[in-house]
């Protein structure tokens, strides 16, 4: 019985590794799909199409029982890397847009402060003239 267990230990380990990496890959595929939907306004259509195609390839590998854990892991890493780069670029664009808007808001606020200061100064000056 012990010999039989030792004989199948390697197969059991491979099966367990495949199940674990398969679950991890499915989670990454689902998460990446939801992030694509969430950030679609910041991503280029060509990047989204590439990522969706890569995700579909990953799902095909996951569902292919002939593929081992290393093949799934390789494709999963590819999906992670390409999505990381696309999201990084998309978020970078988003930050640039925010930075362009912020200075304009600050200029408007600064102009209001200057106008209010001028009004206050002119009122004080008028009051001084009246007092003299």
Secondary structure per residue as TSV (DSSP state, phi and psi in degrees):
chain	resnum	aa	ss	phi	psi
A	1	X	-	360.0	-41.5
A	2	X	H	-64.4	-42.2
A	3	X	H	-61.7	-40.5
A	4	X	H	-65.0	-41.3
A	5	X	H	-64.0	-42.2
A	6	X	H	-64.4	-36.7
A	7	X	H	-62.5	-40.7
A	8	X	H	-95.9	-0.4
A	9	X	H	-60.7	-41.9
A	10	X	H	-65.4	-44.1
A	11	X	H	-62.9	-41.6
A	12	X	H	-62.3	-40.4
A	13	X	H	-64.5	-43.6
A	14	X	H	-61.9	-43.4
A	15	X	H	-62.7	-44.2
A	16	X	H	-63.7	-44.2
A	17	X	H	-60.3	-42.1
A	18	X	H	-64.4	-42.4
A	19	X	H	-64.5	-43.3
A	20	X	H	-63.9	-46.3
A	21	X	H	-70.6	-32.8
A	22	X	H	-63.4	-45.4
A	23	X	H	-62.0	-41.8
A	24	X	H	-64.7	-42.8
A	25	X	H	-65.9	-40.4
A	26	X	H	-62.2	-41.2
A	27	X	H	-63.6	-41.8
A	28	X	H	-66.6	-42.2
A	29	X	H	-60.8	-46.9
A	30	X	H	-65.2	-42.8
A	31	X	H	-64.0	-42.4
A	32	X	H	-65.1	-41.2
A	33	X	H	-60.6	-42.7
A	34	X	H	-67.6	-35.9
A	35	X	H	-69.3	-33.7
A	36	X	H	-61.7	-45.2
A	37	X	H	-63.9	-41.2
A	38	X	H	-66.4	-39.2
A	39	X	T	-108.6	23.4
A	40	X	T	-58.1	-29.2
A	41	X	T	-71.1	-24.0
A	42	X	T	-98.0	-6.6
A	43	X	S	-105.2	145.4
A	44	X	-	-70.9	145.5
A	45	X	H	-60.1	-38.4
A	46	X	H	-64.7	-38.1
A	47	X	H	-65.9	-42.4
A	48	X	H	-62.6	-41.9
A	49	X	H	-63.1	-42.1
A	50	X	H	-63.1	-44.1
A	51	X	H	-65.8	-41.5
A	52	X	H	-64.1	-39.8
A	53	X	H	-63.6	-43.0
A	54	X	H	-64.0	-39.4
A	55	X	H	-64.4	-42.4
A	56	X	H	-63.3	-38.3
A	57	X	H	-64.3	-40.7
A	58	X	H	-61.7	-44.1
A	59	X	H	-62.6	-38.3
A	60	X	H	-63.2	-41.8
A	61	X	H	-66.2	-41.1
A	62	X	H	-58.6	-42.3
A	63	X	H	-82.5	-7.2
A	64	X	-	-89.0	110.0
A	65	X	T	-67.0	-14.4
A	66	X	T	-81.2	-13.1
A	67	X	-	-85.5	137.9
A	68	X	-	-94.2	177.8
A	69	X	H	-60.6	-36.8
A	70	X	H	-65.3	-38.9
A	71	X	H	-67.1	-40.5
A	72	X	H	-65.1	-45.4
A	73	X	H	-59.6	-42.8
A	74	X	H	-60.9	-48.0
A	75	X	H	-68.7	-37.3
A	76	X	H	-61.1	-44.5
A	77	X	H	-62.8	-37.2
A	78	X	H	-63.3	-44.6
A	79	X	H	-62.9	-44.8
A	80	X	H	-60.8	-45.7
A	81	X	H	-65.7	-46.9
A	82	X	H	-66.4	-38.2
A	83	X	H	-70.6	-37.6
A	84	X	H	-57.9	-47.5
A	85	X	H	-63.9	-43.2
A	86	X	H	-65.5	-44.7
A	87	X	H	-67.6	-37.6
A	88	X	H	-61.1	-45.2
A	89	X	H	-65.6	-40.6
A	90	X	H	-64.2	-43.6
A	91	X	H	-68.9	-32.4
A	92	X	H	-63.6	-42.9
A	93	X	H	-62.2	-41.2
A	94	X	H	-62.1	-43.1
A	95	X	H	-64.9	-39.6
A	96	X	H	-62.1	-41.8
A	97	X	H	-63.5	-42.2
A	98	X	H	-63.8	-38.8
A	99	X	H	-67.9	-31.3
A	100	X	H	-70.6	-34.3
A	101	X	H	-76.5	-41.3
A	102	X	H	-58.3	-47.9
A	103	X	H	-60.7	-36.6
A	104	X	H	-62.3	-42.5
A	105	X	H	-63.4	-40.0
A	106	X	H	-66.8	-36.4
A	107	X	H	-64.4	-44.0
A	108	X	H	-60.7	-45.4
A	109	X	H	-63.3	-41.6
A	110	X	H	-64.0	-41.0
A	111	X	H	-61.9	-40.5
A	112	X	H	-63.8	-41.8
A	113	X	H	-62.0	-44.8
A	114	X	H	-62.9	-45.1
A	115	X	H	-61.5	-45.7
A	116	X	H	-62.2	-40.3
A	117	X	H	-63.5	-42.0
A	118	X	H	-62.7	-43.1
A	119	X	H	-62.7	-43.3
A	120	X	H	-64.6	-41.4
A	121	X	H	-65.0	-43.9
A	122	X	H	-65.9	-34.8
A	123	X	H	-66.7	-43.3
A	124	X	H	-64.5	-40.7
A	125	X	H	-63.8	-43.4
A	126	X	H	-62.9	-41.4
A	127	X	H	-62.9	-39.5
A	128	X	H	-64.5	-41.4
A	129	X	H	-64.3	-38.4
A	130	X	H	-67.4	-38.3
A	131	X	H	-70.6	-25.8
A	132	X	-	-76.7	360.0
